[in-house]
Amino acid sequence: MSDHIPTTARSLVDIAASTPQQDLFARVLDQRSRPNPYPLYAALRRQPVSRQADGTWVVSGYDEIAALLHDPRISSDMRNAGQESAPGAEKSFILRDPPSHDRLRGAVMARFTPAVVESLRADVRRITGELLDAAGSQGRIDLVDEVAYPLPVSVICKLLGIPPEDEARFHVWADTLARSLDRDPDMTQEEADQIQHAADALADYLTQFTAERAKNPGGDLISGLLTGGAHTEPLRGDELVVTTRLLLIAGHETTVNLITNGMLTLLRHPDILTRFRREPALVVPMVEELVRYEPSVQFRYRATLDDIDVGGTTIPGGSAVVLLLAAGSRDPHHFDQPEQFIPDRTPNEHFGFGGGIHYCVGAPLARLEAHVVLPELVRRMENPRLAEDPPPYRPTAALRGPRHLWLNVDRIRP
């Protein structure tokens, strides 16, 4: 385990060592494991394909995950494992299989081009500067609330054409809907009702907004999805609403965690932070290492359509499977010194953005935002220190990141 993991989290090493293999993933879902789930992942990798007490199969080895990410017998629709989807989520293309997945994803990719992503760079830089200016010269800053949350939501809303005055409404919706990703059997009815309410409220908003865009199209992504292209059909009705919802939530929540986990990691590695100040170009390989070392998306659920032999084990058809991406990205059989943060690591074939046909659509935008934001934070924050380590974490294990990241700084440079 890395020397930079806080002492308060080291007890998880003992917990992982004493927990039966079939109960380890339940420990991952436990909120108390959120600051440092990696000892549990290492324990799971002792048996890279393991059946848990609830019948779920957890795949934690790099080679095994890579094989399943490219196996057509693996489905993203959890109804194939007899499980219900989160409210409205079954219509999202990340939870669909070909050919409908390919059609919807293709419609987005036709409009979400590298040129469109690059056109947002100036806005990312401007918004970052404005947020740091607004923080002023105060000696304490919550990086989540003051930078990491408002930046990506402003960027994704600009991309989609959402008015700036409506941005704040997505914060509660995004936080609430992210909670549904864990499929936690201990979720209360109150929590389930909150998720349903958030899904309904967001759907109502997007239904009205896309209807207005259909009447008055502009140059935004939603207008592009409505009109289609030379090789893609227009999206309408529920498909457009659910696709837009996916882009809003996924494009926002994961980047919040990338920025916050990135600064947390740098502050735990002061030698690398010092080097980064001297070598700002280090940001490109360093972001790849951040995505490997502290990924925003820790795991994804899948269902088997048939019996699949992987890692010397047969997973029966109709099974629920967890692809534990963050564990695979620290597999010592694939990475040298996987528990160490090495900013210029190469090669770096991680699972931080998934893989296969479901490779993250928003990866180019997430990279761009991190490439701009992290150097600016390091340049403008003078002598930043963690006020609390570990920080408080969001409840969601699948989308893992701090809920707040309080920093003490001598000042924020103009």
LOMAR-779501 format. One record per residue (C-alpha): residue in one letter; z, x, y. Coordinates in steps of 0.1 Angstrom, whole numbers, always signed. Example, Ala and Ser with C-alpha at 12.3 -4.5 7.8 and 13.67 -1.06 7.14 Angstrom:
BEGIN
<voke a; w +78; u +123; v -45>
<voke s; w +71; u +137; v -11>
This chain:
BEGIN
<voke m; w +0; u +0; v +0>
<voke s; w -8; u +12; v +35>
<voke d; w +21; u +30; v +53>
<voke h; w +14; u +7; v +83>
<voke i; w +25; u -25; v +66>
<voke p; w +58; u -36; v +82>
<voke t; w +89; u -30; v +62>
<voke t; w +97; u -68; v +62>
<voke a; w +67; u -74; v +41>
<voke r; w +74; u -47; v +15>
<voke s; w +95; u -70; v -6>
<voke l; w +62; u -87; v -16>
<voke v; w +55; u -56; v -37>
<voke d; w +85; u -64; v -58>
<voke i; w +77; u -101; v -59>
<voke a; w +42; u -94; v -71>
<voke a; w +54; u -71; v -98>
<voke s; w +79; u -97; v -111>
<voke t; w +56; u -128; v -109>
<voke p; w +38; u -139; v -140>
<voke q; w +0; u -135; v -138>
<voke q; w -5; u -173; v -140>
<voke d; w +17; u -179; v -110>
<voke l; w +4; u -153; v -86>
<voke f; w -21; u -174; v -67>
<voke a; w +6; u -200; v -60>
<voke r; w +25; u -171; v -44>
<voke v; w -6; u -164; v -23>
<voke l; w -6; u -200; v -10>
<voke d; w +31; u -197; v -1>
<voke q; w +35; u -194; v +37>
<voke r; w +60; u -165; v +32>
<voke s; w +32; u -144; v +18>
<voke r; w +10; u -147; v +48>
<voke p; w +20; u -115; v +66>
<voke n; w +9; u -94; v +36>
<voke p; w -7; u -110; v +6>
<voke y; w -23; u -77; v -6>
<voke p; w +4; u -67; v -31>
<voke l; w -3; u -101; v -48>
<voke y; w -40; u -94; v -48>
<voke a; w -34; u -60; v -64>
<voke a; w -13; u -77; v -91>
<voke l; w -41; u -102; v -97>
<voke r; w -67; u -74; v -101>
<voke r; w -48; u -62; v -131>
<voke q; w -65; u -91; v -148>
<voke p; w -97; u -96; v -127>
<voke v; w -104; u -130; v -142>
<voke s; w -72; u -150; v -147>
<voke r; w -63; u -186; v -154>
<voke q; w -35; u -199; v -132>
<voke a; w -8; u -224; v -142>
<voke d; w -26; u -253; v -126>
<voke g; w -58; u -246; v -145>
<voke t; w -76; u -228; v -116>
<voke w; w -94; u -196; v -124>
<voke v; w -89; u -167; v -99>
<voke v; w -115; u -140; v -98>
<voke s; w -102; u -109; v -80>
<voke g; w -123; u -79; v -91>
<voke y; w -152; u -66; v -70>
<voke d; w -178; u -66; v -97>
<voke e; w -168; u -100; v -111>
<voke i; w -169; u -116; v -76>
<voke a; w -203; u -100; v -69>
<voke a; w -217; u -114; v -102>
<voke l; w -205; u -150; v -94>
<voke l; w -217; u -150; v -58>
<voke h; w -252; u -146; v -72>
<voke d; w -248; u -169; v -103>
<voke p; w -267; u -202; v -100>
<voke r; w -242; u -217; v -124>
<voke i; w -216; u -215; v -97>
<voke s; w -214; u -246; v -74>
<voke s; w -200; u -249; v -39>
<voke d; w -194; u -287; v -44>
<voke m; w -159; u -290; v -58>
<voke r; w -167; u -325; v -71>
<voke n; w -182; u -306; v -100>
<voke a; w -147; u -295; v -109>
<voke g; w -133; u -330; v -105>
<voke q; w -118; u -323; v -71>
<voke e; w -122; u -342; v -38>
<voke s; w -136; u -325; v -8>
<voke a; w -119; u -324; v +26>
<voke p; w -129; u -354; v +48>
<voke g; w -166; u -352; v +55>
<voke a; w -168; u -317; v +42>
<voke e; w -190; u -325; v +12>
<voke k; w -219; u -330; v +35>
<voke s; w -216; u -295; v +50>
<voke f; w -242; u -270; v +38>
<voke i; w -216; u -244; v +29>
<voke l; w -203; u -269; v +3>
<voke r; w -238; u -279; v -10>
<voke d; w -260; u -263; v -36>
<voke p; w -298; u -258; v -35>
<voke p; w -321; u -274; v -26>
<voke s; w -302; u -294; v +1>
<voke h; w -282; u -263; v +10>
<voke d; w -314; u -243; v +16>
<voke r; w -329; u -270; v +37>
<voke l; w -299; u -274; v +60>
<voke r; w -291; u -237; v +63>
<voke g; w -328; u -230; v +69>
<voke a; w -328; u -254; v +98>
<voke v; w -299; u -236; v +114>
<voke m; w -312; u -201; v +108>
<voke a; w -346; u -210; v +123>
<voke r; w -328; u -216; v +156>
<voke f; w -299; u -192; v +153>
<voke t; w -321; u -161; v +156>
<voke p; w -311; u -125; v +164>
<voke a; w -326; u -130; v +198>
<voke v; w -304; u -160; v +205>
<voke v; w -273; u -141; v +194>
<voke e; w -282; u -111; v +216>
<voke s; w -288; u -135; v +245>
<voke l; w -251; u -143; v +244>
<voke r; w -239; u -107; v +249>
<voke a; w -237; u -109; v +287>
<voke d; w -217; u -142; v +284>
<voke v; w -193; u -126; v +259>
<voke r; w -187; u -97; v +283>
<voke r; w -183; u -120; v +313>
<voke i; w -159; u -144; v +296>
<voke t; w -138; u -115; v +282>
<voke g; w -135; u -100; v +317>
<voke e; w -125; u -134; v +332>
<voke l; w -98; u -140; v +305>
<voke l; w -83; u -106; v +311>
<voke d; w -84; u -111; v +348>
<voke a; w -66; u -144; v +344>
<voke a; w -39; u -126; v +324>
<voke g; w -32; u -106; v +355>
<voke s; w -10; u -76; v +356>
<voke q; w +18; u -92; v +336>
<voke g; w +37; u -71; v +311>
<voke r; w +34; u -95; v +282>
<voke i; w +3; u -113; v +268>
<voke d; w -3; u -135; v +238>
<voke l; w -37; u -122; v +227>
<voke v; w -44; u -154; v +207>
<voke d; w -38; u -180; v +234>
<voke e; w -51; u -159; v +263>
<voke v; w -82; u -142; v +248>
<voke a; w -89; u -146; v +211>
<voke y; w -89; u -184; v +211>
<voke p; w -107; u -192; v +244>
<voke l; w -134; u -166; v +240>
<voke p; w -152; u -177; v +208>
<voke v; w -148; u -214; v +216>
<voke s; w -165; u -209; v +250>
<voke v; w -193; u -189; v +233>
<voke i; w -199; u -214; v +205>
<voke c; w -198; u -243; v +229>
<voke k; w -223; u -226; v +252>
<voke l; w -246; u -220; v +221>
<voke l; w -244; u -257; v +211>
<voke g; w -246; u -271; v +246>
<voke i; w -210; u -285; v +247>
<voke p; w -198; u -290; v +283>
<voke p; w -171; u -264; v +292>
<voke e; w -147; u -292; v +302>
<voke d; w -146; u -304; v +266>
<voke e; w -138; u -270; v +250>
<voke a; w -100; u -275; v +250>
<voke r; w -104; u -306; v +228>
<voke f; w -116; u -285; v +199>
<voke h; w -84; u -264; v +196>
<voke v; w -63; u -290; v +179>
<voke w; w -92; u -302; v +158>
<voke a; w -101; u -267; v +146>
<voke d; w -65; u -258; v +137>
<voke t; w -60; u -290; v +118>
<voke l; w -92; u -290; v +99>
<voke a; w -87; u -253; v +89>
<voke r; w -56; u -264; v +70>
<voke s; w -77; u -283; v +45>
<voke l; w -93; u -251; v +32>
<voke d; w -63; u -242; v +10>
<voke r; w -64; u -273; v -13>
<voke d; w -26; u -270; v -13>
<voke p; w -11; u -293; v -40>
<voke d; w +21; u -294; v -19>
<voke m; w +3; u -308; v +12>
<voke t; w +22; u -338; v +25>
<voke q; w +7; u -372; v +31>
<voke e; w +14; u -367; v +68>
<voke e; w -6; u -335; v +68>
<voke a; w -34; u -352; v +50>
<voke d; w -34; u -380; v +75>
<voke q; w -36; u -355; v +103>
<voke i; w -66; u -338; v +88>
<voke q; w -83; u -371; v +83>
<voke h; w -76; u -381; v +119>
<voke a; w -89; u -348; v +133>
<voke a; w -121; u -352; v +111>
<voke d; w -127; u -387; v +124>
<voke a; w -121; u -377; v +161>
<voke l; w -144; u -348; v +159>
<voke a; w -171; u -368; v +141>
<voke d; w -169; u -395; v +168>
<voke y; w -172; u -370; v +196>
<voke l; w -202; u -353; v +180>
<voke t; w -219; u -385; v +171>
<voke q; w -219; u -395; v +208>
<voke f; w -228; u -361; v +220>
<voke t; w -258; u -356; v +196>
<voke a; w -270; u -391; v +205>
<voke e; w -270; u -381; v +241>
<voke r; w -288; u -349; v +233>
<voke a; w -315; u -368; v +215>
<voke k; w -322; u -387; v +247>
<voke n; w -319; u -356; v +270>
<voke p; w -327; u -324; v +250>
<voke g; w -321; u -290; v +265>
<voke g; w -324; u -254; v +254>
<voke d; w -293; u -254; v +232>
<voke l; w -289; u -252; v +195>
<voke i; w -282; u -289; v +190>
<voke s; w -314; u -298; v +208>
<voke g; w -333; u -273; v +186>
<voke l; w -319; u -289; v +154>
<voke l; w -329; u -323; v +167>
<voke t; w -365; u -313; v +173>
<voke g; w -370; u -291; v +142>
<voke g; w -396; u -263; v +140>
<voke a; w -428; u -252; v +124>
<voke h; w -411; u -248; v +90>
<voke t; w -380; u -270; v +93>
<voke e; w -375; u -307; v +96>
<voke p; w -354; u -322; v +124>
<voke l; w -318; u -330; v +116>
<voke r; w -305; u -365; v +123>
<voke g; w -275; u -387; v +118>
<voke d; w -246; u -374; v +96>
<voke e; w -264; u -342; v +86>
<voke l; w -267; u -332; v +123>
<voke v; w -231; u -342; v +130>
<voke v; w -216; u -324; v +100>
<voke t; w -238; u -293; v +106>
<voke t; w -227; u -291; v +142>
<voke r; w -190; u -296; v +132>
<voke l; w -194; u -267; v +107>
<voke l; w -208; u -244; v +134>
<voke l; w -180; u -253; v +158>
<voke i; w -152; u -248; v +134>
<voke a; w -165; u -219; v +114>
<voke g; w -179; u -202; v +145>
<voke h; w -146; u -204; v +163>
<voke e; w -117; u -200; v +138>
<voke t; w -131; u -169; v +120>
<voke t; w -138; u -150; v +152>
<voke v; w -103; u -158; v +166>
<voke n; w -89; u -141; v +135>
<voke l; w -113; u -112; v +136>
<voke i; w -103; u -103; v +172>
<voke t; w -66; u -108; v +165>
<voke n; w -65; u -90; v +132>
<voke g; w -85; u -62; v +148>
<voke m; w -61; u -55; v +175>
<voke l; w -31; u -59; v +152>
<voke t; w -46; u -33; v +128>
<voke l; w -54; u -9; v +157>
<voke l; w -19; u -12; v +170>
<voke r; w -5; u -4; v +136>
<voke h; w -27; u +27; v +135>
<voke p; w -21; u +44; v +168>
<voke d; w -40; u +76; v +158>
<voke i; w -71; u +55; v +153>
<voke l; w -65; u +36; v +185>
<voke t; w -64; u +69; v +204>
<voke r; w -96; u +80; v +187>
<voke f; w -113; u +47; v +196>
<voke r; w -104; u +52; v +233>
<voke r; w -123; u +85; v +231>
<voke e; w -151; u +73; v +210>
<voke p; w -160; u +37; v +219>
<voke a; w -192; u +39; v +198>
<voke l; w -169; u +39; v +168>
<voke v; w -167; u +2; v +172>
<voke v; w -197; u -5; v +150>
<voke p; w -185; u +10; v +117>
<voke m; w -149; u +1; v +127>
<voke v; w -156; u -36; v +129>
<voke e; w -171; u -35; v +93>
<voke e; w -139; u -18; v +82>
<voke l; w -118; u -44; v +99>
<voke v; w -137; u -72; v +82>
<voke r; w -131; u -54; v +49>
<voke y; w -95; u -45; v +55>
<voke e; w -82; u -76; v +72>
<voke p; w -109; u -103; v +67>
<voke s; w -107; u -137; v +84>
<voke v; w -118; u -155; v +52>
<voke q; w -96; u -144; v +23>
<voke f; w -111; u -166; v -4>
<voke r; w -134; u -195; v -12>
<voke y; w -133; u -222; v -38>
<voke r; w -162; u -228; v -63>
<voke a; w -169; u -249; v -94>
<voke t; w -186; u -238; v -126>
<voke l; w -216; u -259; v -138>
<voke d; w -216; u -243; v -172>
<voke d; w -196; u -219; v -193>
<voke i; w -198; u -185; v -176>
<voke d; w -189; u -151; v -192>
<voke v; w -176; u -127; v -165>
<voke g; w -154; u -97; v -169>
<voke g; w -150; u -102; v -206>
<voke t; w -136; u -138; v -201>
<voke t; w -153; u -171; v -204>
<voke i; w -147; u -196; v -176>
<voke p; w -154; u -231; v -190>
<voke g; w -179; u -254; v -172>
<voke g; w -163; u -279; v -148>
<voke s; w -136; u -254; v -138>
<voke a; w -122; u -248; v -103>
<voke v; w -127; u -211; v -94>
<voke v; w -112; u -191; v -65>
<voke l; w -133; u -162; v -54>
<voke l; w -106; u -139; v -40>
<voke l; w -129; u -121; v -16>
<voke a; w -102; u -101; v +2>
<voke a; w -90; u -88; v -32>
<voke g; w -125; u -77; v -41>
<voke s; w -128; u -58; v -9>
<voke r; w -98; u -37; v -18>
<voke d; w -108; u -31; v -54>
<voke p; w -101; u +6; v -62>
<voke h; w -129; u +5; v -87>
<voke h; w -154; u +1; v -59>
<voke f; w -137; u +16; v -28>
<voke d; w -120; u +50; v -23>
<voke q; w -85; u +46; v -8>
<voke p; w -90; u +9; v -5>
<voke e; w -55; u +3; v +10>
<voke q; w -63; u +26; v +39>
<voke f; w -79; u +16; v +71>
<voke i; w -108; u +42; v +76>
<voke p; w -127; u +33; v +107>
<voke d; w -159; u +51; v +98>
<voke r; w -159; u +43; v +61>
<voke t; w -194; u +45; v +46>
<voke p; w -208; u +29; v +25>
<voke n; w -188; u -3; v +31>
<voke e; w -202; u -31; v +10>
<voke h; w -174; u -56; v +16>
<voke f; w -170; u -93; v +11>
<voke g; w -158; u -100; v +46>
<voke f; w -187; u -123; v +53>
<voke g; w -191; u -136; v +17>
<voke g; w -223; u -130; v -2>
<voke g; w -252; u -145; v -19>
<voke i; w -268; u -177; v -6>
<voke h; w -237; u -186; v +13>
<voke y; w -234; u -153; v +33>
<voke c; w -219; u -162; v +66>
<voke v; w -244; u -177; v +90>
<voke g; w -224; u -166; v +120>
<voke a; w -219; u -130; v +110>
<voke p; w -242; u -116; v +137>
<voke l; w -224; u -135; v +164>
<voke a; w -189; u -125; v +151>
<voke r; w -200; u -89; v +150>
<voke l; w -214; u -91; v +186>
<voke e; w -182; u -106; v +199>
<voke a; w -160; u -80; v +182>
<voke h; w -182; u -52; v +194>
<voke v; w -178; u -64; v +230>
<voke v; w -142; u -76; v +230>
<voke l; w -123; u -48; v +212>
<voke p; w -135; u -20; v +234>
<voke e; w -127; u -41; v +265>
<voke l; w -92; u -48; v +253>
<voke v; w -85; u -12; v +245>
<voke r; w -100; u -1; v +278>
<voke r; w -81; u -25; v +300>
<voke m; w -47; u -29; v +284>
<voke e; w -25; u +1; v +293>
<voke n; w -1; u +12; v +266>
<voke p; w -2; u -21; v +245>
<voke r; w +27; u -25; v +220>
<voke l; w +34; u -51; v +194>
<voke a; w +63; u -73; v +205>
<voke e; w +68; u -86; v +170>
<voke d; w +56; u -72; v +137>
<voke p; w +47; u -90; v +116>
<voke p; w +36; u -118; v +140>
<voke p; w +39; u -155; v +131>
<voke y; w +9; u -166; v +110>
<voke r; w -11; u -197; v +108>
<voke p; w -3; u -218; v +77>
<voke t; w -38; u -215; v +62>
<voke a; w -41; u -188; v +35>
<voke a; w -79; u -191; v +32>
<voke l; w -85; u -185; v +69>
<voke r; w -57; u -159; v +75>
<voke g; w -47; u -148; v +110>
<voke p; w -18; u -147; v +134>
<voke r; w -9; u -179; v +153>
<voke h; w +4; u -157; v +181>
<voke l; w +1; u -120; v +188>
<voke w; w +25; u -111; v +216>
<voke l; w +18; u -77; v +232>
<voke n; w +38; u -58; v +257>
<voke v; w +16; u -38; v +281>
<voke d; w +24; u -16; v +311>
<voke r; w -5; u -34; v +329>
<voke i; w -39; u -48; v +325>
<voke r; w -63; u -26; v +345>
<voke p; w -86; u -44; v +370>
